[in-house]
């Protein structure tokens, strides 16, 4: 995806919900460099399926904003040459619509 390898970061968090269900969240970030003319690219997925649109448009009561706004607050706005990947895997996903284009994140 054209990132500067020294800037690449990856994190994986494994949790168990109050219901006893496991969940894995993976996040990756990379900067494309000063000379890059491309804007921010957000790649998302839920249970190994890529998101056609960003399904993390709302991040629950604790955050209030969606993923794009959370990145903006961290100086990773739409015009920045970065790549951000977010994948969530869990056995039970709560969607906000029938098209599965928006998930509930708590």
Helices and strands as residue ranges (DSSP letters): G 5-7, E 9-16, E 22-31, E 41-46, E 49-50, H 67-73, E 82-90
